[in-house]
Structures are given as C-alpha cells and as structure tokens.
Amino acid sequence: MPAYTGTTPTKAADTQYTYTFSGWTPSITSVTGEATYTAQFDSTLNKYTITFVDEDGTELQSTQVEYGKVPTAPANPNKAPTAEFTYTFDKWTPEIVAVTGEATYTATYTATKNKYTITFVNEDGTELQSSEVEYGVVPTY
C-alpha cells in the first residue's frame, strides 16, 4: 500500500473560497502498477465583515456575510433634528452590492429646513398676522 509522507497538500484561497485538503483521487489501493494520485480539496465559501455606520461614523451593525450574497441593511437609521434642519434617511453609500470582500456602508440623509409659525399680536392679544417662516429668515409684518 503506498503512503504519502510529505506535508499536507494546500491550495491557495481566493476571494470566494478557502480550500481544505480532503484526500486523494482515486482512492489509494495496493500497488498493482503505476498510479497517480491527485490531491482533492473541499471548498468553504468565504465570509466577510460588512459594517453599516451612521453619517458620524458610529457603528450601527456589523455582520459576517458569505461571498456573493447581498447584505441586509439595518432598519433605516434616524438623525436627530436640529433647530435648523429635520433629517430623513436617504440611502446607504456606496450602493449595497453582493459581497466580494469586506465593506463599510454609510447612512446618508437629506436635510429639510424647518419652518416655524410666527405670530404678531396686538397688545390686547388679538392676532394680527400669522405665517410660517423658514429658519434663518427674518419675519416681516
């Protein structure tokens, strides 16, 4: 019976798979003549870390996703409003695509300038004029 006594055969990983030696083909049998045995490898689909971050860099989610699969983004994040703006989630950037390596996606937002109700009243409290005015604009009577 022939026996292989060298180091375990290896096959370099690629972006899609990692390979593990699984045996020889054909199966090793008693010597009856010349024979060639070829190393066989099992392949394991690689997984990569996919990270979703908020606009300020705060990590929202980090998961391992298999090569070729499209990662699932977390629920649309929120950005706290300011006195000047209200923010609405817009999209992830770059565009979410099938995994081919590690990736980070960043939440982006659209900003809408806030409007406020400005009311002019007489000294007796009677309303003279009321209107919505955008933040930063000087109201006029």
DRENNUGU-680047 format. One line per 10 residues: number of its first residue (from 1); for each residue x, y, z of C-alpha. Coordinates in nm, 2 decimals, m for minus. Layout:
BEGIN
NUM = X:Y:Z  ...
***
This chain:
BEGIN
1 = 0.00:0.00:0.00  0.16:0.33:m0.10  0.18:0.60:0.17  0.23:0.98:0.13  0.47:1.11:0.39  0.51:1.47:0.27  0.34:1.78:0.41  m0.03:1.81:0.37  m0.11:1.95:0.02  m0.25:2.30:0.01
11 = m0.44:2.51:m0.23  m0.44:2.89:m0.20  m0.76:3.06:m0.10  m0.92:3.31:m0.34  m1.17:3.58:m0.27  m1.46:3.33:m0.30  m1.33:3.01:m0.13  m1.09:2.87:0.13  m0.97:2.52:0.05  m0.90:2.23:0.28
21 = m0.73:1.91:0.17  m0.98:1.62:0.17  m0.79:1.32:0.03  m0.67:1.16:m0.29  m0.83:1.06:m0.61  m0.85:0.78:m0.69  m0.86:0.62:m0.35  m0.52:0.47:m0.25  m0.51:0.10:m0.31  m0.25:m0.18:m0.31
31 = 0.02:m0.14:m0.57  m0.06:m0.33:m0.89  0.12:m0.10:m1.13  0.20:0.27:m1.19  m0.06:0.51:m1.04  m0.10:0.88:m1.00  m0.30:1.02:m0.71  m0.43:1.38:m0.73  m0.49:1.59:m0.42  m0.86:1.68:m0.37
41 = m0.99:1.98:m0.18  m1.31:2.08:m0.01  m1.41:2.44:m0.06  m1.57:2.67:0.20  m1.74:2.98:0.09  m1.56:3.28:0.25  m1.74:3.52:0.48  m1.66:3.89:0.50  m1.73:4.16:0.76  m1.99:4.40:0.64
51 = m2.03:4.71:0.85  m2.30:4.98:0.85  m2.22:5.31:1.00  m2.41:5.63:1.07  m2.31:5.95:0.90  m2.09:6.04:1.20  m1.91:5.70:1.19  m2.10:5.54:1.47  m2.13:5.17:1.40  m2.49:5.06:1.36
61 = m2.44:4.69:1.26  m2.15:4.46:1.18  m2.21:4.11:1.04  m2.04:3.83:0.86  m2.19:3.77:0.51  m2.10:3.50:0.26  m1.93:3.58:m0.06  m2.18:3.66:m0.34  m2.47:3.74:m0.10  m2.63:4.08:m0.07
71 = m2.60:4.21:0.28  m2.92:4.32:0.46  m2.90:4.67:0.59  m3.03:4.76:0.93  m3.36:4.94:0.96  m3.34:5.30:0.83  m3.14:5.50:1.09  m3.25:5.83:1.24  m3.06:6.15:1.27  m3.18:6.39:1.54
81 = m3.33:6.71:1.42  m3.17:7.05:1.50  m3.33:7.39:1.53  m3.25:7.45:1.17  m3.30:7.11:1.00  m3.51:6.79:1.01  m3.32:6.49:0.86  m3.47:6.20:0.67  m3.27:5.88:0.58  m3.18:5.89:0.21
91 = m2.97:5.59:0.13  m2.66:5.38:0.20  m2.34:5.48:0.03  m2.18:5.32:m0.16  m2.48:5.13:m0.31  m2.52:4.79:m0.14  m2.40:4.51:m0.37  m2.32:4.14:m0.35  m2.02:4.07:m0.11  m1.68:4.03:m0.27
101 = m1.48:4.14:0.03  m1.51:4.35:0.35  m1.72:4.66:0.31  m1.85:4.96:0.50  m2.17:5.13:0.41  m2.25:5.48:0.54  m2.60:5.62:0.61  m2.67:5.95:0.43  m2.96:6.19:0.50  m3.15:6.47:0.33
111 = m3.20:6.78:0.53  m3.52:6.98:0.52  m3.50:7.34:0.66  m3.75:7.38:0.95  m4.03:7.63:0.93  m4.18:7.80:1.24  m4.51:7.97:1.29  m4.45:8.34:1.36  m4.75:8.53:1.51  m4.78:8.90:1.55
121 = m5.03:9.00:1.81  m5.17:9.33:1.93  m5.12:9.43:2.29  m5.46:9.30:2.38  m5.36:8.96:2.24  m5.55:8.99:1.91  m5.38:8.81:1.63  m5.27:9.05:1.36  m5.08:8.81:1.14  m4.96:8.45:1.14
131 = m4.73:8.28:0.89  m4.48:8.00:0.86  m4.12:8.13:0.82  m3.82:7.92:0.73  m3.54:7.90:0.99  m3.29:8.19:0.94  m3.53:8.42:0.76  m3.63:8.74:0.93  m4.01:8.75:0.96  m4.19:9.06:0.82
141 = m4.51:9.22:0.93
***
